[in-house]
Amino acid sequence: MLTRSQKREIIDKTKTLVEQNEHIVFVTFSSVPTSLVEVLRTELRASKNGLKMVKKTLGDIAIKEAGIEGINIKKNYKGSIGLVFASGDLFAAIKAITAFKKKCKERFQILGAILEKKPAEVSAVTKLASYPTLECVHTTLVVCLNSGIQKLVSTLDQIRMQKA
């Protein structure tokens, strides 16, 4: 059993990590061997990311104290909770998590995330996993925006030709 001061220390450390990182992914472990968890930690450290196991109540308190609303770990998630802090490359962290999920199947789940200091669903994390880098996301965005602009220009050109 942890003492009150030990709990406060864990909350403060977790709160600092939450404040320092814009992207946090919630994961759960169920009977995953410690050796596999260490492999995941090593992969995350290689891309300047990290994994911290936290008690749900203490994690909730730390997240609320960091000023992020809309997350309730204790109520919404079951099992042991791990927080993946993406302080380096977000896409490398998500790739490592999704690869680990494939390895461990039902024993490891992605539960949700905080992306840019806002709560996000699992679907947002899996969508980001389909992109290799941030530049690919930007490219996709530019293509989408450019497509709309091209259609507008084409329509305006057709109207100009009809009036001429």
Buried (B, 14 or more C-beta within 10 A) or exposed (E): EEEEEEBEEBBEBBBEBBBEBBBBBBBBBEEBEEEBBEBBBEBBEEBEBBBBEBBBEBBBBBBBBBEBEEBEBBEEBEBBBBBBBBBBBBBBBBBBBBEBBEEBEEBBBBBBBBBEBEBBEBEBBEEBBEBEEEEEBEEEEEEEEEEEEEEEEEEEEEEEEEEE
